[in-house]
Amino acid sequence: MHCVKSTVTIEETIKKSRFIGIVIPCQSENEIAQLLNQQHQLHPHASHIVFAYRIKTPKGIISRFNDAGEPSGTAGKPVYQHIEGNKDLINCLCIVIRYFGGIKLGAGGLTRAYGNTAKKAIDACNLSDYIEYTDVKFALEYTQMQNFEYQLKKLDGVIIKQDFSENINLIAQLPEENANALTEQFTTYKQ
């Protein structure tokens, strides 16, 4: 699986219709709703704002697509197929905005136009491998903190919460594949 590193926007004209392809990294359905609302505000006169997304949640992968008033299966599905296709994207939203130019494209033409716009936008993206992160709770002595921070940085982790009392209780987030290397060296706790 791959992730999109940053937002990419492309634009093309197909038989006088203007198509804008946007690929945005995202983490939740709430974030997607906000992003779609933002695009509707930015493009109030667009004929159609088609979208598709795939996000990974603790319950599994959630994916959806919407034709936005285009004939069923001619817009959202071709966009989704490029998200899921050979790049196997996760945690991303792909939007294709159409401003109608006066020439009807027909079902096949719509499918090609939306699909190709999504493909070009995805091809323009800078991708990275998807990394599954995990949160691990640690209980440390104050004398261990400097070594812990050094080891955590080497394993591409970060401290997301810490509590200083008799000991240091903290939560570190790091790639799942690196978690064992840290838990073997330092004491974990359950709450």
BAFI-3210 file (N, C-alpha, C; in Angstrom, 3 decimals, decimal comma, padded with zeros to 6 digits):
// residues 191
n [1|2|3|4|5|6|7|8|9|10|11|12|13|14|15|16|17|18|19|20|21|22|23|24|25|26|27|28|29|30|31|32|33|34|35|36|37|38|39|40|41|42|43|44|45|46|47|48|49|50|51|52|53|54|55|56|57|58|59|60|61|62|63|64|65|66|67|68|69|70|71|72|73|74|75|76|77|78|79|80|81|82|83|84|85|86|87|88|89|90|91|92|93|94|95|96|97|98|99|100|101|102|103|104|105|106|107|108|109|110|111|112|113|114|115|116|117|118|119|120|121|122|123|124|125|126|127|128|129|130|131|132|133|134|135|136|137|138|139|140|141|142|143|144|145|146|147|148|149|150|151|152|153|154|155|156|157|158|159|160|161|162|163|164|165|166|167|168|169|170|171|172|173|174|175|176|177|178|179|180|181|182|183|184|185|186|187|188|189|190|191]
n.u [000,836|000,336|000,848|-000,221|001,893|001,504|-000,914|-002,122|-002,905|-004,375|-005,251|-007,392|-008,775|-011,509|-013,224|-014,351|-015,240|-014,189|-011,973|-010,918|-008,546|-007,948|-005,882|-005,758|-004,145|-005,555|-007,057|-009,417|-013,025|-014,401|-012,577|-012,550|-015,177|-015,034|-013,089|-014,415|-016,593|-015,206|-014,252|-016,675|-017,381|-015,297|-015,739|-018,428|-019,929|-019,464|-020,316|-020,335|-019,042|-017,148|-016,129|-013,835|-012,626|-010,248|-009,636|-007,746|-008,806|-009,070|-010,989|-010,782|-010,502|-012,058|-013,967|-015,285|-017,284|-018,636|-020,947|-021,973|-024,267|-023,772|-024,367|-025,003|-022,181|-020,390|-018,601|-017,695|-016,884|-014,843|-012,893|-012,390|-011,331|-008,780|-007,586|-007,555|-006,252|-003,191|-001,457|-002,405|-003,506|-003,894|-005,573|-006,384|-008,013|-009,639|-010,662|-012,662|-013,475|-015,945|-016,587|-019,117|-018,941|-020,711|-020,786|-021,960|-020,618|-021,280|-021,763|-019,437|-017,492|-017,602|-016,762|-014,121|-013,076|-013,329|-011,917|-009,353|-008,574|-008,398|-006,365|-004,178|-003,849|-003,187|-000,863|000,794|001,367|003,472|004,486|004,570|005,569|003,049|002,950|002,297|001,437|001,900|000,816|002,623|002,869|005,067|006,994|009,368|012,528|013,988|016,653|016,773|015,669|017,091|018,496|016,296|014,918|016,832|016,958|014,304|014,117|015,893|014,341|012,336|010,259|007,974|007,274|004,100|002,650|003,326|003,982|005,205|006,135|006,705|007,971|008,641|005,945|004,933|003,646|004,517|004,678|005,270|006,597|004,947|006,490|008,865|008,398|008,903|011,695|012,050|010,421|011,735|013,902|012,985|010,659|007,284|003,871|000,470|-002,682]
n.v [-001,181|002,312|005,799|009,182|011,940|014,745|017,280|017,295|018,942|018,865|019,940|019,729|020,038|018,642|018,141|020,785|020,773|021,473|019,812|019,183|017,638|016,444|015,268|014,306|013,811|012,077|011,225|010,427|009,913|012,154|014,195|013,963|014,738|017,449|018,333|017,875|019,595|022,002|022,035|022,232|024,799|026,254|025,796|026,678|026,845|024,599|021,861|019,175|017,486|015,020|012,201|009,904|007,663|006,017|004,847|003,786|002,320|001,454|-000,519|-001,575|-001,213|001,562|002,462|004,569|005,916|008,477|009,469|011,991|013,012|012,435|009,955|006,713|004,914|006,061|007,963|008,230|005,550|004,941|006,761|005,761|003,246|003,880|004,747|002,428|000,751|-000,137|001,354|001,052|002,824|004,331|006,025|008,380|010,901|011,393|013,781|014,803|017,508|018,877|021,236|021,842|021,970|022,193|020,195|016,990|014,008|011,335|008,007|006,328|008,227|009,903|008,115|007,601|010,237|011,039|008,945|009,138|011,718|011,395|009,463|010,899|012,851|011,253|010,040|012,258|012,567|012,477|009,624|007,476|004,547|002,881|003,003|001,214|002,442|002,266|002,774|002,833|002,336|003,486|003,121|004,869|005,348|008,411|008,559|007,035|008,408|010,015|008,087|006,620|008,501|008,818|006,185|005,924|007,893|006,816|004,692|005,831|007,002|008,946|010,899|011,100|011,703|012,600|012,110|013,417|012,214|010,299|008,381|008,466|008,443|007,617|007,887|006,517|006,821|004,764|003,073|000,011|-002,269|-001,663|-001,621|-003,785|-003,727|-001,569|-002,144|-004,285|-003,164|-001,276|-000,685|-001,465|-000,460|-001,125|000,453]
n.w [000,000|-000,556|000,279|-000,208|-000,257|-000,320|-001,262|-004,595|-007,620|-010,788|-014,122|-016,942|-020,272|-021,849|-024,680|-024,491|-021,863|-018,594|-016,521|-013,267|-011,395|-008,171|-005,616|-002,313|000,785|003,587|006,792|008,042|007,930|008,785|008,261|005,482|004,861|005,562|003,733|001,292|001,574|001,593|-001,069|-002,445|-001,670|-002,819|-005,505|-006,478|-008,805|-010,277|-012,393|-011,594|-008,757|-008,264|-006,327|-004,701|-002,201|-000,002|003,158|005,984|008,909|012,417|012,294|009,803|006,188|004,770|002,046|-000,462|-003,136|-005,312|-007,752|-008,136|-009,484|-012,150|-014,755|-013,398|-012,310|-014,114|-013,236|-010,354|-009,849|-011,867|-010,950|-008,396|-009,070|-009,947|-007,604|-006,073|-007,780|-009,481|-007,864|-005,320|-003,267|-000,033|002,625|001,256|-000,693|-003,705|-005,925|-008,620|-010,444|-012,478|-014,957|-017,013|-020,525|-022,622|-024,538|-024,797|-023,454|-023,447|-022,034|-022,155|-022,802|-020,554|-018,546|-019,390|-019,293|-016,551|-015,305|-016,550|-015,774|-012,994|-012,970|-014,055|-012,082|-009,869|-010,843|-010,801|-008,178|-005,253|-003,816|-000,908|000,919|002,772|006,241|009,103|012,197|015,763|019,150|022,130|025,597|028,088|031,098|032,699|034,333|035,451|034,725|032,451|030,371|028,415|026,859|026,005|024,356|022,354|021,261|020,420|018,426|016,531|015,705|014,268|015,772|017,876|020,804|022,108|024,333|027,690|031,180|034,036|037,054|039,901|038,365|034,816|032,826|029,676|026,314|023,324|019,803|017,099|014,163|013,637|013,082|014,327|017,013|018,807|019,142|020,816|023,037|024,105|025,346|027,180|029,922|029,586|030,157|031,154|031,042]
ca.u [000,000|001,054|000,181|000,101|002,615|000,930|-002,011|-001,760|-004,032|-004,104|-006,419|-007,386|-010,020|-011,921|-014,397|-014,813|-015,508|-012,983|-011,856|-009,871|-008,285|-007,269|-005,615|-005,464|-003,987|-006,544|-006,977|-010,710|-014,204|-014,706|-011,678|-013,017|-016,378|-014,578|-012,412|-015,433|-017,327|-014,313|-014,244|-017,976|-017,337|-014,352|-016,254|-019,889|-020,567|-019,079|-021,446|-020,252|-017,849|-017,107|-015,033|-013,635|-011,581|-009,916|-008,909|-007,547|-009,237|-008,885|-011,998|-010,517|-010,446|-013,334|-013,850|-016,549|-017,193|-019,905|-021,046|-022,352|-025,267|-023,466|-025,001|-024,452|-021,007|-019,551|-017,709|-017,061|-016,236|-013,548|-011,946|-012,027|-010,500|-007,387|-007,080|-007,329|-005,498|-001,805|-000,756|-002,961|-003,438|-004,652|-005,644|-006,379|-009,256|-009,450|-011,821|-012,618|-014,474|-016,245|-017,360|-019,684|-018,583|-021,744|-020,776|-022,170|-019,552|-021,792|-021,327|-018,039|-016,659|-017,540|-015,930|-012,724|-012,681|-013,134|-010,841|-008,056|-008,233|-007,945|-005,074|-003,144|-003,615|-002,479|000,496|001,568|001,591|004,670|003,965|005,463|005,001|002,195|003,555|001,344|001,986|001,279|001,114|003,102|003,024|006,303|007,274|010,823|013,252|014,484|017,984|016,625|014,980|017,944|018,709|015,007|014,670|017,781|016,511|013,016|014,399|016,485|013,278|011,328|009,122|007,813|006,526|002,848|002,120|004,218|003,563|006,349|005,818|007,779|008,626|008,119|005,006|004,735|003,131|005,313|004,108|006,344|006,180|004,640|007,599|009,976|007,950|009,573|013,062|011,995|009,822|012,728|014,878|012,366|009,482|005,985|002,817|-000,907|-003,507]
ca.v [000,000|003,579|007,018|010,423|012,811|016,089|017,532|017,550|019,380|018,969|020,427|019,485|020,331|017,549|018,577|022,046|020,652|021,638|018,799|019,462|016,458|016,779|014,131|014,877|012,830|012,254|010,180|010,027|010,326|013,538|015,052|013,916|015,578|018,842|018,607|017,949|020,840|023,066|022,047|022,759|026,251|026,811|025,588|026,668|026,780|023,356|021,000|017,944|017,287|013,567|011,834|008,525|007,619|004,801|005,145|002,646|002,584|000,263|-001,525|-002,038|-000,191|002,148|003,068|005,054|006,794|009,137|009,956|013,411|013,379|011,855|008,631|005,728|004,146|006,721|008,983|007,841|004,233|005,027|007,459|004,805|002,177|004,337|004,785|001,053|000,052|-000,592|002,110|000,580|003,963|004,283|007,332|009,429|011,341|011,885|014,556|015,314|018,563|019,118|022,379|021,399|022,871|022,251|019,011|015,759|013,039|009,964|007,191|005,923|009,427|010,328|007,145|007,874|011,568|011,024|008,007|009,676|012,869|010,822|008,804|011,929|013,471|010,259|009,900|013,450|012,543|011,923|008,559|006,784|003,300|003,025|002,432|001,047|002,927|001,777|003,534|001,972|003,054|003,150|003,666|005,012|006,098|009,659|008,320|006,330|009,243|010,428|006,911|006,290|009,446|008,489|004,940|006,199|008,627|005,858|003,796|006,682|007,205|010,231|010,878|011,833|012,136|012,232|012,524|013,362|012,076|009,494|007,900|009,122|007,612|008,265|007,118|006,744|006,311|004,361|002,033|-001,262|-003,210|-001,265|-001,579|-004,805|-003,309|-000,634|-002,776|-005,203|-002,387|-000,415|-001,245|-000,980|-000,625|-001,101|001,315]
ca.w [000,000|-000,644|000,729|-000,902|000,683|-000,286|-002,201|-005,995|-008,453|-012,225|-014,850|-018,383|-020,976|-022,722|-025,448|-023,918|-020,423|-017,766|-015,477|-012,287|-010,578|-006,916|-004,729|-000,998|001,867|004,653|007,804|008,598|007,166|009,182|007,481|004,093|004,783|005,586|002,464|000,235|001,810|001,152|-002,533|-002,874|-001,484|-003,784|-006,871|-006,369|-010,125|-010,957|-012,759|-010,800|-007,925|-008,096|-005,428|-004,242|-001,186|000,759|004,388|006,883|010,272|013,254|011,918|008,445|005,134|004,359|000,721|-001,011|-004,299|-005,580|-009,125|-008,065|-010,486|-013,464|-014,860|-012,460|-012,706|-015,120|-012,674|-009,100|-009,930|-012,554|-010,076|-007,340|-009,627|-010,012|-006,227|-005,640|-008,821|-009,335|-006,814|-004,051|-002,361|001,213|003,292|000,248|-001,311|-005,074|-006,355|-009,994|-010,579|-013,894|-015,417|-018,295|-021,622|-023,637|-025,397|-024,031|-023,709|-023,467|-020,883|-022,350|-022,739|-019,150|-017,825|-019,761|-018,833|-015,095|-014,998|-016,986|-014,925|-011,716|-013,201|-014,220|-010,766|-009,039|-011,395|-010,442|-006,724|-004,638|-002,968|000,020|001,415|003,954|007,443|010,204|013,456|016,989|020,359|023,209|026,862|028,783|032,426|032,707|035,353|034,874|034,150|031,173|029,390|027,298|026,021|025,389|023,260|021,298|020,626|019,772|017,190|015,586|015,235|013,614|016,662|018,550|022,056|021,894|025,630|028,780|032,507|034,941|038,479|040,486|037,148|033,614|032,078|028,382|025,183|022,118|018,560|016,205|013,223|014,298|012,890|015,192|018,410|019,624|019,449|021,938|024,218|024,681|026,113|028,190|030,549|029,134|031,152|030,667|031,868]
c.u [000,881|000,182|000,638|000,765|002,002|-000,135|-001,470|-003,028|-003,572|-005,384|-006,268|-008,759|-010,292|-013,239|-015,113|-015,229|-014,178|-013,029|-010,676|-009,733|-007,464|-007,098|-005,112|-005,231|-005,009|-006,525|-008,333|-011,853|-014,634|-013,853|-012,125|-014,248|-016,004|-013,919|-013,412|-016,243|-016,507|-014,302|-015,572|-018,017|-016,409|-014,868|-017,787|-020,610|-020,167|-020,325|-021,498|-018,952|-017,878|-015,955|-014,998|-012,542|-011,421|-009,148|-008,835|-007,918|-008,947|-009,869|-011,783|-010,485|-011,860|-013,115|-015,231|-016,251|-018,574|-019,871|-021,486|-023,301|-024,960|-024,162|-024,258|-023,278|-020,071|-018,524|-016,969|-016,299|-014,914|-012,484|-011,460|-011,089|-009,032|-006,775|-006,678|-006,367|-004,058|-001,010|-001,227|-002,876|-004,331|-004,575|-005,543|-007,777|-008,908|-010,753|-011,611|-013,798|-014,676|-017,068|-017,821|-019,438|-019,588|-021,795|-020,932|-021,136|-020,061|-021,195|-019,849|-017,089|-016,517|-016,611|-014,459|-012,246|-012,415|-011,972|-009,474|-007,623|-007,723|-006,562|-003,950|-002,825|-002,822|-001,041|001,393|001,936|002,957|004,176|005,036|004,786|004,155|002,863|002,494|002,032|001,218|001,684|001,500|003,329|004,268|006,335|008,798|011,318|013,771|015,843|017,918|016,151|015,849|018,189|017,419|014,735|015,584|017,330|015,202|013,231|014,988|015,423|012,109|010,078|009,106|007,055|005,263|002,207|003,120|003,727|004,748|005,844|006,980|008,643|008,121|007,213|004,741|004,151|003,955|004,598|005,270|005,846|006,035|005,804|008,805|009,637|008,697|010,984|013,091|011,431|010,763|013,719|014,273|011,065|008,209|004,982|001,464|-001,728|-004,915]
c.v [001,244|004,722|008,188|011,347|014,198|016,234|017,861|017,943|019,440|019,455|020,082|019,812|019,186|017,966|019,747|021,961|020,739|020,611|019,155|018,215|016,847|015,499|014,710|013,757|013,118|011,048|009,684|010,496|011,740|014,518|015,100|014,797|017,061|019,230|018,739|019,237|022,039|023,167|022,572|024,279|026,920|026,757|025,563|026,529|025,541|022,533|019,763|017,942|015,819|013,228|010,334|008,576|006,226|005,240|003,891|003,083|001,344|-000,869|-002,071|-000,880|000,249|002,797|003,442|005,837|007,330|009,722|011,419|013,837|012,915|010,496|007,591|004,951|004,836|007,686|008,495|006,533|004,282|005,759|006,488|003,717|002,589|004,476|003,379|000,311|-000,256|000,168|001,678|001,666|003,769|005,676|008,476|009,656|011,856|012,541|014,949|016,265|018,827|020,388|022,030|022,440|022,902|021,059|017,778|014,721|011,616|009,167|006,803|007,105|009,950|009,428|007,398|009,209|011,579|010,111|008,547|010,882|012,383|010,195|009,830|012,599|012,527|010,077|011,079|013,479|011,978|010,907|008,019|005,491|003,589|002,316|002,390|001,473|002,336|002,688|002,552|002,832|002,548|003,803|003,681|005,677|007,366|009,462|007,634|007,235|009,608|009,261|006,525|007,191|009,162|007,239|005,156|006,925|007,703|004,949|004,560|006,885|008,603|010,012|011,699|012,295|011,725|012,846|012,324|013,307|011,324|008,888|008,745|008,106|008,333|007,303|007,516|006,140|006,006|003,298|000,697|-002,247|-002,889|-001,352|-002,578|-004,398|-002,371|-001,293|-003,800|-004,465|-001,626|-001,037|-000,606|-001,151|-000,589|-000,248|000,814]
c.w [000,000|-000,130|-000,130|000,115|000,797|-001,368|-003,588|-006,749|-009,903|-012,905|-016,320|-018,969|-021,945|-023,372|-024,774|-022,444|-019,680|-016,630|-014,572|-011,414|-009,351|-006,108|-003,411|000,008|002,970|005,581|008,299|007,706|007,545|008,388|006,019|003,919|004,758|004,262|001,314|000,360|001,323|-000,375|-003,092|-002,713|-002,489|-005,218|-006,864|-007,720|-010,918|-011,255|-011,867|-009,997|-007,493|-007,155|-005,173|-003,185|-000,608|001,993|005,251|008,285|011,109|012,907|010,508|007,465|004,782|003,005|000,210|-002,296|-004,595|-006,988|-009,217|-009,182|-011,900|-013,546|-014,017|-013,054|-013,679|-014,537|-011,429|-009,181|-010,701|-011,726|-009,007|-007,865|-009,732|-008,620|-005,802|-006,556|-008,493|-008,282|-005,429|-002,976|-001,145|001,839|002,287|-000,308|-002,697|-005,514|-007,817|-010,150|-012,064|-014,050|-016,828|-019,373|-022,751|-024,578|-024,512|-024,440|-023,853|-022,315|-021,003|-022,239|-021,314|-018,348|-018,112|-019,198|-017,328|-014,703|-015,361|-016,161|-013,578|-011,873|-013,312|-012,886|-009,867|-009,525|-011,017|-008,952|-006,361|-003,610|-002,023|000,448|002,643|005,121|008,531|011,500|014,630|018,142|021,456|024,449|027,586|030,160|032,573|033,987|034,674|034,199|032,783|030,039|028,185|026,337|025,294|024,187|022,072|020,523|019,853|018,444|016,127|014,965|014,611|014,457|017,256|019,854|021,831|023,206|026,700|030,085|033,444|036,377|039,116|039,388|035,994|032,919|030,766|027,369|023,966|020,924|017,626|015,242|013,943|014,218|013,777|016,678|019,289|020,022|020,658|023,199|024,856|025,587|027,296|028,698|030,006|030,266|030,463|031,607|031,939]
res [m|h|c|v|k|s|t|v|t|i|e|e|t|i|k|k|s|r|f|i|g|i|v|i|p|c|q|s|e|n|e|i|a|q|l|l|n|q|q|h|q|l|h|p|h|a|s|h|i|v|f|a|y|r|i|k|t|p|k|g|i|i|s|r|f|n|d|a|g|e|p|s|g|t|a|g|k|p|v|y|q|h|i|e|g|n|k|d|l|i|n|c|l|c|i|v|i|r|y|f|g|g|i|k|l|g|a|g|g|l|t|r|a|y|g|n|t|a|k|k|a|i|d|a|c|n|l|s|d|y|i|e|y|t|d|v|k|f|a|l|e|y|t|q|m|q|n|f|e|y|q|l|k|k|l|d|g|v|i|i|k|q|d|f|s|e|n|i|n|l|i|a|q|l|p|e|e|n|a|n|a|l|t|e|q|f|t|t|y|k|q]
***
